[in-house]
Amino acid sequence: MPYLKGKAIALFSLLICILAACENTPTPKPRGFFLVKFPEKKYRVFDMPGYPYTFEYPVYANIVKDTSFFGEKPENPYWINIDFPTLNGKIYLSYKIIGPQNSFQKLVDDAFKMTYKHTYKAEYIDENKIHTPNHVTGTFYEVGGNAASAKQFFATDSTSHFLRGALYFNAPPQADSLAPVNQFLEKDMWHLVETLRWR
């Protein structure tokens, strides 16, 4: 009898050890994001008659005339959007004529204010100077963090033409998930600026 009692205790101890060893603590997995397949970089020229500017833009984008600015008509017919349907993003381009109503300094200040209104969500804002052989100067802004627009610029000849661009996505502004697409489209924005010519 003591032999069976000892065997039962040993078996019971072994069973408890096995059950304790099999206990699995669940480990939360990080949330994943969809893999984005980027198209090959290739460009074509935007050269519409009557427009005061021309530039190169990606073949995987569409030019759409902007007909509404916060529910109102844009101040001139040269406002356009560059739509990236496969990437769910859009570059809004607003053109202004420098003159008595829109002084150069006022337009620069407005562009600065529109970029820096993102500071409450931004982790940083980097300013990169634009200077091309085509008499285009300005500033390219990189806004870090969960800002609504991470890439913005203004380009000008400082006497007649002023073009502002801002990249937005039709998605919540999550810096981590949008980072690859922002980096991809930043190159297209720089290409636009570098090929921009005034008429």
C-alpha positions as CSV (number, residue, x, y, z in Angstrom):
1,M,0.0,0.0,0.0
2,P,2.8,2.6,0.8
3,Y,4.2,1.7,-2.6
4,L,0.9,2.7,-4.4
5,K,0.5,5.8,-2.2
6,G,4.1,6.9,-3.2
7,K,3.4,6.2,-6.9
8,A,0.1,8.2,-6.7
9,I,1.9,11.2,-5.1
10,A,4.7,11.0,-7.8
11,L,2.1,10.8,-10.6
12,F,0.1,13.7,-9.2
13,S,3.3,15.8,-8.8
14,L,4.3,15.0,-12.4
15,L,0.8,16.0,-13.6
16,I,1.0,19.3,-11.8
17,C,4.5,20.0,-13.3
18,I,3.3,19.2,-16.8
19,L,0.2,21.4,-16.4
20,A,2.3,24.3,-15.0
21,A,4.9,23.9,-17.9
22,C,2.1,24.1,-20.5
23,E,0.7,27.3,-19.4
24,N,1.1,29.9,-22.2
25,T,1.0,33.6,-21.4
26,P,-0.5,35.3,-24.4
27,T,1.9,37.8,-26.1
28,P,0.3,40.7,-27.9
29,K,1.4,41.1,-31.5
30,P,2.1,44.5,-32.9
31,R,-0.5,45.9,-35.3
32,G,0.5,45.4,-38.9
33,F,-0.1,47.5,-42.0
34,F,-0.7,46.6,-45.6
35,L,2.3,46.3,-47.8
36,V,2.2,49.0,-50.4
37,K,3.5,48.2,-53.9
38,F,5.0,51.3,-55.3
39,P,4.9,52.0,-59.1
40,E,8.0,52.6,-61.1
41,K,9.2,56.3,-61.1
42,K,8.4,57.8,-64.5
43,Y,7.3,61.3,-65.4
44,R,5.4,63.3,-68.0
45,V,5.0,67.1,-68.5
46,F,2.1,69.2,-67.3
47,D,2.0,71.9,-70.0
48,M,-1.6,73.2,-70.3
49,P,-2.1,76.2,-72.6
50,G,-2.7,79.4,-70.7
51,Y,-1.3,78.2,-67.4
52,P,1.5,80.3,-66.0
53,Y,3.7,77.3,-65.1
54,T,4.8,73.9,-66.3
55,F,6.4,71.0,-64.5
56,E,6.8,67.2,-64.6
57,Y,4.6,64.9,-62.6
58,P,4.4,61.1,-62.2
59,V,2.6,58.9,-64.8
60,Y,0.8,57.2,-62.0
61,A,-1.0,60.5,-61.0
62,N,-3.9,62.5,-62.5
63,I,-4.2,66.2,-62.8
64,V,-7.6,67.4,-61.6
65,K,-8.7,71.0,-61.7
66,D,-9.5,72.4,-58.3
67,T,-13.0,74.0,-58.4
68,S,-13.6,74.6,-54.7
69,F,-11.5,76.1,-51.9
70,F,-13.3,75.4,-48.6
71,G,-16.7,75.7,-50.5
72,E,-15.7,78.8,-52.4
73,K,-14.3,79.3,-55.9
74,P,-10.5,79.6,-56.1
75,E,-9.3,83.1,-56.8
76,N,-7.9,82.1,-60.2
77,P,-8.3,79.2,-62.6
78,Y,-4.8,77.8,-62.1
79,W,-5.4,75.8,-58.9
80,I,-5.0,72.1,-59.6
81,N,-4.6,68.8,-57.6
82,I,-2.3,66.0,-58.4
83,D,-4.2,62.9,-57.5
84,F,-2.5,59.5,-56.7
85,P,-5.5,57.1,-56.8
86,T,-3.5,53.9,-56.0
87,L,-1.8,55.6,-53.0
88,N,-4.9,57.4,-51.7
89,G,-3.1,60.8,-51.7
90,K,-3.3,64.2,-53.3
91,I,-1.0,67.2,-53.7
92,Y,-3.0,70.4,-53.6
93,L,-1.4,73.1,-55.7
94,S,-2.6,76.7,-55.2
95,Y,-1.2,79.4,-57.5
96,K,-1.2,83.1,-56.7
97,I,-0.2,86.1,-58.7
98,I,2.2,88.5,-56.7
99,G,0.8,92.0,-56.8
100,P,-0.9,94.7,-54.8
101,Q,-3.5,92.4,-53.2
102,N,-1.0,89.6,-52.6
103,S,2.5,91.0,-51.8
104,F,5.4,88.6,-51.9
105,Q,5.9,88.9,-48.1
106,K,2.2,88.3,-47.3
107,L,2.2,85.1,-49.4
108,V,5.4,83.8,-47.7
109,D,3.9,84.6,-44.3
110,D,0.7,82.8,-45.3
111,A,2.6,79.7,-46.4
112,F,4.6,79.8,-43.2
113,K,1.4,80.1,-41.1
114,M,-0.4,77.3,-43.0
115,T,2.6,74.9,-42.4
116,Y,3.1,75.9,-38.7
117,K,-0.5,75.5,-37.8
118,H,0.4,71.8,-37.7
119,T,2.7,72.3,-34.8
120,Y,0.3,71.0,-32.2
121,K,0.6,67.5,-33.9
122,A,4.1,67.9,-35.2
123,E,7.2,66.5,-33.6
124,Y,9.4,68.7,-35.7
125,I,9.3,70.9,-38.8
126,D,12.4,70.9,-41.1
127,E,12.8,73.7,-43.6
128,N,14.8,73.0,-46.8
129,K,15.6,75.8,-49.2
130,I,14.6,75.5,-52.8
131,H,16.9,77.1,-55.5
132,T,16.8,75.8,-59.1
133,P,18.4,77.0,-62.3
134,N,14.9,77.8,-63.6
135,H,14.6,80.9,-61.3
136,V,12.5,79.0,-58.7
137,T,13.2,79.7,-55.1
138,G,11.2,78.8,-52.0
139,T,11.0,76.4,-49.0
140,F,10.2,72.7,-48.7
141,Y,8.7,71.7,-45.3
142,E,9.0,68.3,-43.8
143,V,6.5,68.0,-40.9
144,G,7.2,65.1,-38.5
145,G,4.7,63.3,-36.3
146,N,0.9,62.8,-36.9
147,A,0.4,66.0,-38.8
148,A,-2.4,66.1,-41.5
149,S,0.2,67.1,-44.1
150,A,3.8,65.9,-43.7
151,K,5.2,67.4,-47.0
152,Q,4.6,71.0,-48.1
153,F,6.4,73.6,-50.1
154,F,6.1,77.0,-51.7
155,A,7.9,78.0,-54.9
156,T,8.2,81.5,-56.4
157,D,10.2,83.8,-58.6
158,S,9.5,86.5,-56.0
159,T,8.1,89.0,-58.5
160,S,5.1,87.5,-60.3
161,H,4.5,83.8,-59.5
162,F,3.8,82.0,-56.2
163,L,2.9,78.3,-56.1
164,R,2.1,76.4,-52.9
165,G,1.9,72.6,-52.6
166,A,0.7,70.3,-49.8
167,L,0.4,66.5,-49.7
168,Y,-2.6,65.0,-47.9
169,F,-4.0,61.5,-47.6
170,N,-7.5,60.3,-47.4
171,A,-6.6,58.4,-44.2
172,P,-6.0,59.2,-40.5
173,P,-2.6,60.9,-40.1
174,Q,-0.5,58.1,-38.6
175,A,3.1,58.9,-39.2
176,D,4.3,55.3,-38.9
177,S,1.9,53.8,-41.4
178,L,2.2,56.6,-43.9
179,A,6.0,57.0,-43.7
180,P,6.8,54.8,-46.7
181,V,4.2,56.5,-48.9
182,N,5.3,60.0,-47.7
183,Q,8.9,59.2,-48.5
184,F,7.9,57.9,-51.9
185,L,5.8,60.9,-52.8
186,E,8.3,63.4,-51.4
187,K,10.7,62.5,-54.3
188,D,7.9,63.3,-56.7
189,M,7.3,66.6,-55.0
190,W,10.9,67.5,-55.2
191,H,10.9,66.4,-58.9
192,L,8.0,68.8,-59.5
193,V,9.8,71.7,-57.9
194,E,13.1,71.0,-59.7
195,T,11.3,70.9,-63.1
196,L,9.0,73.8,-62.4
197,R,9.2,76.6,-65.0
198,W,7.4,79.9,-65.1
199,R,5.8,81.5,-68.2
